[in-house]
C-alpha cells in the first residue's frame, strides 16, 4: 500500500469518526445506511488486496514466504 493510499483510507476513517455523529443529529439514522455502504466498499477493497497478496505468495517456499511477508509487514 502506498503512503498516498494509506493516507486516503486514514482520512476517510477519521472523517467518519468525526462527522457521523454530527450528521446523525441533522439527518437521522439514514446516515448510518451510507456509512454501512461505504464500509462494505472498503471491505471489498481489502478483500481484493488480500486475494492479490495470497496469489502472489502461493508458489513460494517457506524461506521466500517469510521474506515476502516480512517485506509486506514493513511496508504496512
N, C-alpha and C positions, 0 to 999 in steps of 0.2 A: 504494500500500500504506500503510495507516495505521501509526502508530507501534505501536499495540497488536498488530497482526498481525505486524509485523516482530519485536517482542519475543517473541511466541509461537513463531515459527519459530526465532529465535536460541536461545531456551531449549530447544526440542526438540533442536536440533543439539548444544547444549552437553551436555545430559543423555546423549545417545547417546555422545558423545566421552568422557565421564567415567564412565559407568555400564556400558557394554557390556563393557569388559574385565573388570570385577568379576563381571558376570553370567555371562560365559563360564566363569569359574573355577568357578562354582557349578552352572550348568545345562548346560554343554557347547555344542556347535555349534548347537543348536536356537535359541538366542538370535539368531544371525545370520539365521535364516529370518524372525524377527519384524522385525528391522532392515530386511531387504530388502523386506518387505511395506510397511513404513512409508515407506521411500524411494520405492517405486513410487507410493504415495499422494501423497507430496509432489510427485513428478514430474507427476502428474495435475493437481494444483493449479496448478503453474507453467504447464502447457500451456494450461489454461483462461485464465489471466491473459494469456499471450502471444496467444492467439486473440482475446480481448477487445480488447486494445490494437491488434492488427493490423486488426480490423474497424473500430475507431473512427477509424483514420487512413487507411483505404484510399481515401477520396474526396478527400483533402486535396491541395492543390497543394504545390509544393516549399517555399514560404515557411511555409505553415501547418504542414507536416510538421516542419520544423526547429524551429519554436516549440513544437509539441506534444512532440517528442522531448526538447527541452531542458527543458521543464517536468517531464516524466516522470523524466528523469535527476536533476534537482534534488530531486524527491520521494524518489527512491531513495536 
